[in-house]
Amino acid sequence: MSFLVRCALCGCVVLAEWDSGPESESDSSSSGTSWANQFRALLHTPDGLLLTGIGNYDGPNLAGFRAPFDRDMHWSHPGFEPSDDNSFALLPQQDFEGRHGIVFHDACWSLLEAALYPASVSLPRLFDICSSFPVPRNFRAPTWGYDFGGAAIVDKTTHFPWEDRYEDIELTEVNPAFRKNPYQVPGVDRLLAEDPQQPPAAIQPAQSLVLDCFASLPGELCATIAMLLPTADVLRARLASRAFWPVFYSQQFWASRFAPLPGTDRSWLFETRHLQSPRDWRWLYRRTSDICLSPGFRNRRRIWGLIEQIAELLALLWNELPASLPEIWSLNSALCTTEYRAEVNGLLWNPRELGDHRFYNGCRLFRTQSIAIPDSLAQVSVYTVALGDGQYIVGISLTTLAGDTIHLGYCSNSKQSIALSQVLGFRVAIGSRGLQALQCITGLSGLESAWLGSPDDVPRTERLVFADRVVGLEVGFDACKIVSLAVRIRLPSSQHRGRLRDLAVWYPTIPPRNLCLNEESFLPRDFYIVGYKPLFWCHFGGPGGKYLQYLTGISAVSNLGILRIYFSFDTDVSLEHRSFGRMKLNEEYEETTDFSIDGPGGERIETIEMRYCYPDPGSATPKIVQEGTMVRCELYTNRGRSCCIFKIKHKRGAVHTKVTAAPGTVITGLYATESPEECDDITAMGVITEDIGEAEDA
């Protein structure tokens, strides 16, 4: 676990000693102080929320955080004396005398205020949003799903998307620009006072013979359109249409690049907002291009981009349901004949069981909303926000044929809608932190809508798909996104109820229906049809077993359990069919077992046998005690050969299970669960079989 506490905005450490280099005096005012250890904290206290004054971090560990509780006071003020009375704990630690919170570099907090200007920072919204995101063991700050512009390592290679992927960066490996004060950047006054060089003379474009649909538009309208577009798009538009040629010479257009609006190229140069004298904005735009930027400006630009994403969360609008819902939307009226409820959620953290101080991964449930879905449904819409390289759904709205609309949760600037008349359920893509996409099932034949949101690289489930119309919807939220989705139907459905394929959460996709999961041999099955416990699978044999004829070997890497299984082929096969598991490997402590297979000669894996051990309570985590853990795995082929790819010593009484391919079928895949929070290996494994030569049912 890292004891380097990080700023929640920039992701860099709040550090007592940081060699800033010679860029300016402002980086270090005196021995032992620099911008990097001047901080503010947003605290939850018994008396409510407060923003501290500027503190000075001078400790080597988590105990060094003390700051004046007057937001206008500086730590050097004679009236401030560091003591337990002004000490506090940091999330996710346990509170100190009822006080805990989040820290920010004072310089980064000043950038946040500048980015939101003229609005002020809503302390309750910011605290709730920060509390909605986990603080990993190896990264002592709320993590937003991105790598903080290079200040963190997000390991996507050896961790699944639902696992804690954050890793510390060694201080010696930090980008030198990140060490520079992003708020007080030297040379900014000189930059703004520069005399511009003479620009090149305007050149009129040659007459184009291609039909130009913009040519008939007034120049003022083209200029207005240009100001609403990213600069790169405007420059491309100039190549396509003569109507946009004059934009390049428009001072008004270049000034718009510095406007305090989300997504503008140079909004981070906030000092331009108060310029009184005329300015050559095109020249200033050129002087602030990447090649011209000082390290301090590079750091500011990085942090500003991160703040813009947080600002979008702060700007989300919450829709409160009326105290008395109209009957058409009232779940109470729909529930009189409702007997079945199903729920999908992210990795919900229960503070009553584990405490806030152990919120390392997942999401938190703050509030819920419930409505009925009327017979006259006409449209479903979702609102999304981008966080890192993924999207999250923050709100849902439903519209009837009569035009009545109800909103659940938050509204954002990004909206997707589909027209439909009924909903038989939802296919859901849900990450550990919340709902990322959904697909409406609109007919008994499985007719489905387009995805709303983005399901890419996100675990999926059909737990909310039924053979009857959904009549009720219950949605759970944290401070900025949907973290749970539940539906109600009028009668219990027998369709797929109890089947692992339909009720489990799967990655990277849901296995096709033509694959047999042999779920009776997957001993902890009942634990995986509820809650958020993704199962990952590998179709090493390919659709219909087409890759088995090229299979030449299997390698299992293990320690206290199987970490990964590799499949070797004598032809080019994509990685998704060659690798099973993602756990990070350490050659010093691991063992590899190799087993050759004569796939080209017709040899096939015919049977897989596994043994499970159930530890005594107190000797392992509750999860392992309940679900058991695999202690042996042996493969058998149709040629009478076998290989034990993993075994460890265990107590007597292990439970045996095995899968043998029935006549006309063949083993083509594996599925499993691994538990990085428990023991860093595969704890249970299932076997996939299918009819020989059968094509995959997409």
GIBELTA-V134051 format. One record per backbone hydrogen bond with DSSP energy under -1.0 kcal/mol. NH is the residue of the N-H (numbers start at 1). CO is the residue of the C=O. E is the energy in kcal/mol with one decimal. If there is no record, write none. Layout:
# GIBELTA-V134051
nh;co;e
NH;CO;E
NH;CO;E
This chain:
# GIBELTA-V134051
nh;co;e
2;137;-1.5
6;140;-2.2
7;12;-2.9
8;103;-2.0
11;7;-1.9
14;5;-2.9
20;18;-1.1
28;25;-1.2
33;30;-2.2
35;27;-1.3
37;34;-1.5
39;55;-1.9
40;104;-2.7
42;102;-2.6
43;50;-2.9
44;100;-3.2
45;48;-1.7
48;45;-2.0
50;43;-1.9
52;41;-2.6
53;68;-3.1
54;73;-1.8
55;39;-3.4
57;37;-2.7
64;61;-1.3
67;86;-1.7
73;70;-2.2
75;54;-1.4
77;74;-2.2
80;77;-2.3
86;83;-1.3
87;84;-1.2
88;65;-1.2
89;99;-1.8
91;101;-2.7
93;90;-3.5
96;99;-2.6
99;96;-1.6
100;44;-1.7
101;89;-1.6
102;42;-1.9
104;40;-2.7
106;38;-2.8
109;105;-2.6
110;106;-2.2
111;107;-1.6
112;108;-2.2
113;109;-2.3
114;110;-2.1
115;111;-2.6
116;112;-1.8
117;113;-1.0
119;116;-1.8
126;122;-2.6
127;123;-2.6
128;124;-2.4
129;125;-2.5
130;126;-2.7
131;127;-2.3
132;129;-1.0
133;130;-1.2
135;359;-2.4
139;136;-1.2
141;139;-2.5
143;134;-2.0
150;147;-1.3
152;147;-1.9
153;167;-1.7
155;165;-2.8
156;154;-1.1
163;160;-1.9
167;153;-2.1
173;170;-2.0
174;171;-1.0
178;175;-1.8
179;176;-1.4
180;177;-1.6
185;183;-1.1
188;185;-1.2
191;187;-2.3
192;188;-2.2
193;189;-1.2
215;212;-1.1
217;214;-1.7
222;218;-1.8
223;219;-2.3
224;220;-2.0
225;221;-2.5
226;222;-2.4
227;223;-1.8
228;225;-1.1
229;226;-1.4
234;230;-1.9
235;231;-2.4
236;232;-1.7
237;233;-2.1
238;234;-1.7
240;236;-1.0
241;237;-2.2
244;241;-1.2
245;242;-1.6
248;245;-1.2
249;246;-1.6
250;247;-1.9
254;250;-1.8
255;251;-2.5
256;252;-1.4
258;255;-1.6
261;259;-2.5
264;261;-1.7
266;257;-2.7
269;266;-2.0
270;268;-1.7
272;269;-1.8
273;270;-1.7
275;272;-1.3
281;279;-1.3
284;280;-2.0
285;281;-2.3
286;282;-2.1
287;283;-2.4
289;286;-1.5
292;289;-1.5
298;294;-2.3
299;295;-2.3
300;296;-2.1
301;297;-2.8
302;298;-2.1
303;299;-2.4
304;300;-3.0
305;301;-1.8
306;302;-1.5
307;303;-2.7
308;304;-2.2
310;306;-1.6
311;307;-3.1
312;308;-1.5
313;309;-1.2
314;310;-2.4
315;311;-1.6
316;313;-1.2
317;411;-1.6
319;409;-2.7
329;326;-1.8
335;331;-1.8
338;335;-1.2
339;489;-1.0
340;489;-1.3
342;487;-2.1
344;485;-2.7
346;483;-2.5
347;432;-1.5
348;346;-2.1
349;363;-2.7
354;350;-2.5
355;351;-1.2
358;355;-1.6
359;356;-1.6
360;358;-1.8
363;347;-2.1
366;477;-3.1
367;477;-1.7
369;475;-2.3
371;473;-2.5
372;329;-2.2
373;471;-2.6
378;399;-3.2
379;399;-1.9
380;418;-2.2
381;397;-2.7
382;416;-2.6
383;395;-2.4
384;414;-2.0
385;392;-2.0
387;390;-2.8
390;387;-1.7
392;385;-2.5
393;435;-2.7
394;383;-3.1
395;383;-1.2
396;408;-2.0
397;381;-2.4
398;406;-2.1
399;379;-2.3
400;404;-2.4
401;376;-2.2
403;400;-1.7
406;398;-2.2
408;396;-3.4
410;394;-2.2
411;317;-1.7
416;382;-2.3
418;380;-2.2
420;378;-1.9
424;441;-3.7
426;464;-1.5
427;439;-2.9
428;461;-2.4
429;437;-2.9
430;459;-1.9
431;434;-2.5
435;482;-2.6
436;429;-2.4
437;429;-1.7
438;452;-2.2
439;427;-2.5
441;425;-2.6
442;447;-3.0
446;443;-1.9
449;440;-2.3
452;438;-2.9
454;436;-1.5
458;455;-1.6
460;506;-3.1
461;428;-2.2
465;462;-1.9
466;424;-3.0
470;423;-3.2
471;488;-2.7
472;488;-1.5
473;371;-2.9
474;486;-2.8
475;369;-3.0
476;484;-2.5
477;367;-3.0
478;481;-2.0
482;393;-2.8
483;476;-2.6
484;476;-1.4
485;344;-3.1
486;474;-3.0
487;342;-2.4
488;472;-1.9
489;340;-1.8
499;496;-2.6
503;499;-1.8
504;500;-2.4
506;460;-3.8
507;535;-2.1
515;512;-1.4
516;689;-3.1
521;518;-2.1
522;519;-1.2
523;521;-1.2
525;522;-1.8
527;524;-1.9
528;525;-2.1
535;505;-3.0
536;672;-2.0
537;507;-1.6
538;670;-2.7
540;538;-1.2
541;668;-2.9
542;539;-1.4
545;542;-2.5
546;543;-1.3
547;541;-3.0
548;545;-1.3
550;547;-1.9
552;568;-3.0
553;568;-1.2
554;595;-2.6
555;566;-2.4
556;593;-2.6
557;564;-2.8
558;591;-2.8
559;561;-2.5
563;557;-3.4
564;557;-1.5
565;580;-2.1
566;555;-3.2
567;578;-2.7
568;553;-2.8
570;550;-1.9
577;574;-1.7
578;575;-1.4
579;575;-1.7
580;565;-2.2
589;586;-1.8
591;558;-2.7
593;556;-2.6
595;554;-2.6
597;552;-2.1
599;551;-2.1
599;597;-1.3
602;599;-1.9
603;598;-2.6
606;636;-2.8
607;636;-2.0
608;659;-2.2
609;634;-2.7
610;657;-3.5
611;632;-2.0
612;655;-2.5
613;629;-2.5
619;616;-2.3
625;621;-2.4
626;622;-2.2
627;623;-3.0
628;624;-2.2
629;613;-2.0
630;683;-1.5
631;611;-2.8
632;611;-1.1
633;646;-2.5
634;609;-2.7
635;643;-2.8
636;607;-2.5
637;641;-2.7
638;604;-1.9
640;637;-1.5
643;635;-2.1
645;633;-1.3
646;633;-1.3
648;631;-2.0
655;612;-2.9
657;610;-2.5
659;608;-2.3
661;606;-2.6
665;662;-2.3
666;690;-2.0
668;688;-2.0
669;688;-1.4
670;538;-1.9
671;686;-2.0
672;536;-2.4
673;684;-1.8
675;681;-1.6
678;675;-1.4
679;675;-2.5
680;675;-1.7
682;562;-3.1
683;673;-2.1
684;673;-1.2
686;671;-3.7
688;669;-2.8
689;516;-2.4
690;666;-1.8
692;664;-2.3
693;544;-1.6
694;691;-1.8
698;696;-1.1
